[in-house]
Amino acid sequence: MKLVGFMEVRYMQSDLSKFTLRTDKELLKKFRFVADYNARSANREIEVLMKKHVNEFEKKHGKITFE
């Protein structure tokens, strides 16, 4: 992570993976409302929730490693 001007840069674009999600329209509207309430984009809200979920899993089952 580094600061560039007033923006915080966390990732190089090549480090990011794309993931398509299909979901109910009403659920997505509600999710975007929650993300906005948390001052995040919907994408960032998903990332925060994914990290929390993985961290909880690893606390219970041990660190996930790849070879």
C-alpha beads as a LAMMPS data file, in Angstrom:
LAMMPS data file: protein, C-alpha beads

67 atoms
66 bonds

1 atom types
1 bond types

-500.0 500.0 xlo xhi
-500.0 500.0 ylo yhi
-500.0 500.0 zlo zhi

Masses

1 110.0

Atoms # bond

1 1 1 0.000 0.000 0.000
2 1 1 1.270 3.464 -0.825
3 1 1 -0.112 6.963 -0.972
4 1 1 -0.352 8.645 -4.356
5 1 1 -1.537 12.226 -4.065
6 1 1 -4.639 12.029 -1.887
7 1 1 -5.511 8.489 -2.980
8 1 1 -4.449 5.322 -1.270
9 1 1 -3.336 2.682 -3.761
10 1 1 -3.622 -0.866 -2.460
11 1 1 -3.127 -3.031 -5.546
12 1 1 -1.611 -2.955 -8.961
13 1 1 -4.351 -3.567 -11.514
14 1 1 -2.621 -6.761 -12.679
15 1 1 -2.893 -8.154 -9.118
16 1 1 -6.701 -8.078 -9.169
17 1 1 -8.894 -10.961 -10.271
18 1 1 -12.346 -10.466 -11.749
19 1 1 -15.343 -12.405 -10.462
20 1 1 -18.885 -12.308 -11.842
21 1 1 -21.739 -12.665 -9.378
22 1 1 -25.341 -13.387 -10.309
23 1 1 -27.884 -12.451 -7.665
24 1 1 -31.421 -11.280 -7.104
25 1 1 -32.013 -7.608 -8.043
26 1 1 -33.647 -6.757 -4.716
27 1 1 -30.782 -8.303 -2.753
28 1 1 -28.266 -6.340 -4.811
29 1 1 -30.149 -3.079 -4.194
30 1 1 -30.135 -3.767 -0.454
31 1 1 -26.479 -4.759 -0.542
32 1 1 -25.568 -1.508 -2.297
33 1 1 -27.525 0.379 0.363
34 1 1 -25.487 -1.319 3.094
35 1 1 -22.227 -0.661 1.225
36 1 1 -23.149 3.011 0.844
37 1 1 -23.998 3.194 4.557
38 1 1 -20.492 1.853 5.267
39 1 1 -19.009 4.452 2.857
40 1 1 -17.811 1.726 0.488
41 1 1 -18.479 0.707 -3.071
42 1 1 -20.348 -2.560 -3.487
43 1 1 -17.118 -4.097 -4.790
44 1 1 -15.165 -2.978 -1.712
45 1 1 -17.952 -4.204 0.595
46 1 1 -17.748 -7.664 -0.988
47 1 1 -13.964 -7.664 -0.588
48 1 1 -14.245 -6.733 3.114
49 1 1 -16.808 -9.490 3.711
50 1 1 -14.724 -12.066 1.820
51 1 1 -11.610 -11.240 3.858
52 1 1 -13.583 -11.484 7.107
53 1 1 -15.046 -14.836 6.072
54 1 1 -11.646 -16.284 5.091
55 1 1 -10.060 -15.006 8.322
56 1 1 -12.791 -16.659 10.405
57 1 1 -12.376 -19.900 8.452
58 1 1 -8.599 -19.875 8.983
59 1 1 -8.984 -19.240 12.713
60 1 1 -11.153 -22.338 12.959
61 1 1 -9.406 -24.631 10.440
62 1 1 -5.856 -23.303 10.104
63 1 1 -4.127 -21.182 7.514
64 1 1 -4.960 -21.896 3.880
65 1 1 -1.815 -22.387 1.790
66 1 1 -1.198 -23.050 -1.874
67 1 1 1.849 -24.625 -3.420

Bonds

1 1 1 2
2 1 2 3
3 1 3 4
4 1 4 5
5 1 5 6
6 1 6 7
7 1 7 8
8 1 8 9
9 1 9 10
10 1 10 11
11 1 11 12
12 1 12 13
13 1 13 14
14 1 14 15
15 1 15 16
16 1 16 17
17 1 17 18
18 1 18 19
19 1 19 20
20 1 20 21
21 1 21 22
22 1 22 23
23 1 23 24
24 1 24 25
25 1 25 26
26 1 26 27
27 1 27 28
28 1 28 29
29 1 29 30
30 1 30 31
31 1 31 32
32 1 32 33
33 1 33 34
34 1 34 35
35 1 35 36
36 1 36 37
37 1 37 38
38 1 38 39
39 1 39 40
40 1 40 41
41 1 41 42
42 1 42 43
43 1 43 44
44 1 44 45
45 1 45 46
46 1 46 47
47 1 47 48
48 1 48 49
49 1 49 50
50 1 50 51
51 1 51 52
52 1 52 53
53 1 53 54
54 1 54 55
55 1 55 56
56 1 56 57
57 1 57 58
58 1 58 59
59 1 59 60
60 1 60 61
61 1 61 62
62 1 62 63
63 1 63 64
64 1 64 65
65 1 65 66
66 1 66 67
